[in-house]
Amino acid sequence: MHRYVASVGMEVHAELATRSKMFCRCPVAFGGEPNTRVCPVCLGLPGALPIPNRAAIEMVQRTALALNCQIAMRSIFHRKNYFYPDLPKGYQISQYGETNPIGYRGWLDLPTGKRVRIRRVHLEEDTGKLIHLPGGGSGVDYNRAGVPLMEVVTDFPPDIQSADEAKEYLVQLRQILLYLGVCDGKMEEGSLRCEPNISVRQEGSEVYGTKTELKNLNSFRSVQLGVQFEIRRQITILEGGNRVAQETRGWNEASEESYLMRVKEEENDYRYFPDPDLSEMRFTESEVEAARATLPELPAAKARRYREDLGLSDYDVGVLISDPAKVSYFEQAMALGGDAKAVCNWLNGELAMRLNEAGLSPLDSKVTPAHLVELTGLIASGEISGKIAKEIFPEMFASGRTPSEIARERGLSQISDEGAIVSVVREVLGQNPHLVERYRSGHTNVIGFLIGQVMKESGGRANPGLVKELMTKELE
C-alpha cells in the first residue's frame, strides 16, 4: 500500500449576530413559524431592491482584522447564479475574486504552532431551508433567506493535513467569533456550519488529488469524523486502481459515513457577475484603524497572558478561554483582587458543575465574582476551611447570600485559636495513649488518625494546618 498525504481546505459559514437581514429589515431569529419573517426583498419578488446592512459589513471587517487579513479598500457584491428551491431569487448575493472580498490573505495560528493561511473573509446572504412535510413531500422555509452570512475560506494549497487539525482550526475560529460577538457559534442551530474540502495524494507527489466537499457539518465531532472517513474512502478508491470523483457529499451522523449528493460544480458554473443593484463599498484607512481599535483581547493573547502573568496551567487556561462568559466572570473576579488559581479552581470545578446542572451561564449565577473572591479569601485567611467552603457553597448558589454571612449564621467559622485547639489535641492524646507510644517509637503515620480525631471533635472547624503543628509539638 502506498503512503498518502491528506489536504483539507476549510469553508466556514457563520450567521452574523445582527438584528435584521442582510438586504432588508426583516428580523433575524432562530426557529419560529415558517415564512413569517419574510418580505419582497428576501423573497426576490420583482422590483424589490436590496439595501446593505452596515452592521454586518462592520462585523466582517472586524473578523477579517482579527484573522490578520488585508482589508480591501474597494469591495463589491456579486451574483452567484444557481437554481435551487431554497434560493428564491435564482441567485445568491455574494462576493467573488481574490482581492475583492472585504478581507483577504490572512492567517490563524493553531495552539500547536501551525499557521493556517486564510484566503478570504467575505459577506453573502444565507439561503432558505428545505423541510420535510408530514405525510410526505417537501416545503421551503424562507425565514433564514437573506440572513447575513460570513464565509471564511482557507488558502490553497491547504495547510491542514489531518482530521484533528481540521477540528482544532474550527475550535479556534469559533472562539474568535465568540470573543468578537459577531456570531453566537451555535452549531446545533446551524448558525455556524463547516464544509471541508478533502483530497489525498501519494506522499512525494506535488500534484494534488481530486477533492470532495462535505456539506454543512454542524459539530466538531462531525468535522473530525467526516474528514477521517473521506480520507479513508479516497485512499481505498485509489488503492483499488480507481479515480476519485469531484463530488459534493453529505454526512450521515448515525452511520458515520458520507454519501453522494451531487457532482460538484465548477466555479464558472455559477456565472458570477457584479450585482447591478448594489453599489461599490469603499473604506478609508482611518475607518479600518478605527475598526481595529475595537478588537478585544483575542483568545490566543488572553491564554498567553493567563499562563505567563497569572501562572495558570495549560489545562486551566484551556477550560477558561473556551467560554467568553466564563472569561468575563474570571476577569471581574481578578479586578476585585481575587487569587487567580483559587478563583479558577472554583470556577472550573464546583461552580461549573452546578451551572451545568442548572443550565446557566456564569454571569447568570447568584454566586457573583465578588462572592467567589470573598469565599477564596476566607479560605486563604484561615477563617473557614476548604471543607466548610464546600458545605456552604450550595446555599450560596441557591440564595446568593455571602459566604461569611452563611458561615456566621451556621457557626461554621474555622477555629484558629491555639488555646482552644491545644485543649482538644490534649484530650485526643489522652484518649489514645497507645497511639502516642507508637508515634514515639517511630510509627509517625499514626498522626493522621489523631489529627482526624481532633477535626471530628471540633466538628471540622479546627484549622487543619494549626492542628498538625500543635499535635506534632505535643507528641514531641
Residue, then its C-alpha position, 0 to 999 in steps of 0.5 A: m500500500h502506498r503512503y498518502v498525504a491528506s489536504v483539507g481546505m476549510e469553508v466556514h459559514a457563520e450567521l452574523a449576530t445582527r438584528s435584521k437581514m442582510f438586504c432588508r429589515c426583516p428580523v433575524a431569529f432562530g426557529g419560529e413559524p415558517n415564512t413569517r419573517v419574510c418580505p419582497v426583498c428576501l423573497g426576490l419578488p420583482g422590483a424589490l431592491p436590496i439595501p446593505n446592512r452596515a452592521a454586518i459589513e462592520m462585523v466582517q471587517r472586524t473578523a477579517l482584522a482579527l484573522n490578520c487579513q488585508i482589508a480591501m479598500r474597494s469591495i463589491f457584491h456579486r451574483k452567484n447564479y444557481f437554481y435551487p428551491d431554497l434560493p428564491k431569487g435564482y441567485q445568491i448575493s455574494q462576493y467573488g475574486e481574490t482581492n475583492p472580498i472585504g478581507y483577504r490573505g490572512w492567517l490563524d495560528l493553531p495552539t500547536g504552532k501551525r499557521v493556517r493561511i486564510r484566503r478570504v473573509h467575505l459577506e453573502e446572504d444565507t439561503g432558505k431551508l428545505i423541510h420535510l412535510p408530514g405525510g410526505g413531500s417537501g416545503v421551503d422555509y424562507n425565514r433564514a433567506g437573506v440572513p447575513l452570512m460570513e464565509v471564511v475560506t482557507d488558502f490553497p494549497p491547504d495547510i491542514q493535513s489531518a482530521d484533528e487539525a481540521k477540528e482544532y482550526l474550527v475550535q479556534l475560529r469559533q472562539i474568535l467569533l465568540y470573543l468578537g460577538v459577531c456570531d453566537g457559534k451555535m452549531e446545533e442551530g446551524s448558525l455556524r456550519c463547516e464544509p471541508n474540502i478533502s483530497v489525498r495524494q501519494e506522499g512525494s507527489e506535488v500534484y494534488g488529488t481530486k477533492t470532495e466537499l462535505k456539506n454543512l457539518n454542524s459539530f466538531r465531532s462531525v468535522q473530525l469524523g467526516v474528514q477521517f472517513e473521506i480520507r479513508r474512502q479516497i485512499t481505498i478508491l485509489e488503492g483499488g486502481n480507481r479515480v476519485a470523483q469531484e463530488t459534493r457529499g453529505w454526512n450521515e451522523a448515525s452511520e458515520e459515513s458520507y454519501l453522494m449528493r451531487v457532482k460538484e460544480e465548477e466555479n464558472d458554473y455559477r456565472y458570477f457577475p457584479d450585482p447591478d443593484l448594489s453599489e461599490m463599498r469603499f473604506t478609508e484607512s482611518e475607518v479600518e484603524a478605527a475598526r481595529a481599535t475595537l478588537p478585544e483581547l483575542p483568545a490566543a493573547k488572553a491564554r498567553r497572558y493567563r499562563e505567563d502573568l497569572g501562572l495558570s496551567d495549560y489545562d486551566v487556561g484551556v477550560l477558561i478561554s473556551d467560554p467568553a462568559k466564563v472569561s468575563y466572570f474570571e476577569q471581574a473576579m481578578a479586578l476585585g483582587g481575587d487569587a487567580k488559581a483559587v478563583c479558577n479552581w472554583l470556577n472550573g470545578e464546583l461552580a461549573m458543575r452546578l451551572n451545568e446542572a442548572g443550565l446557566s451561564p456564569l454571569d447568570s449565577k447568584v454566586t457573583p465574582a465578588h462572592l467567589v473572591e470573598l469565599t477564596g479569601l476566607i479560605a486563604s485567611g484561615e477563617i473557614s476551611g476548604k471543607i466548610a467552603k464546600e458545605i456552604f457553597p450550595e446555599m450560596f448558589a441557591s440564595g446568593r447570600t455571602p459566604s461569611e454571612i452563611a458561615r456566621e449564621r451556621g457557626l461554621s467559622q474555622i477555629s484558629d485559636e491555639g488555646a482552644i485547639v491545644s485543649v482538644v489535641r490534649e484530650v485526643l492524646g489522652q484518649n489514645p495513649h497507645l497511639v502516642e507510644r507508637y508515634r514515639s517509637g517511630h510509627t509517625n503515620v499514626i498522626g493522621f488518625l489523631i489529627g482526624q480525631v481532633m477535626k471530628e471533635s471540633g466538628g471540622r472547624a479546627n484549622p487543619g494546618l494549626v492542628k498538625e503543628l500543635m499535635t506534632k509539638e505535643l507528641e514531641 
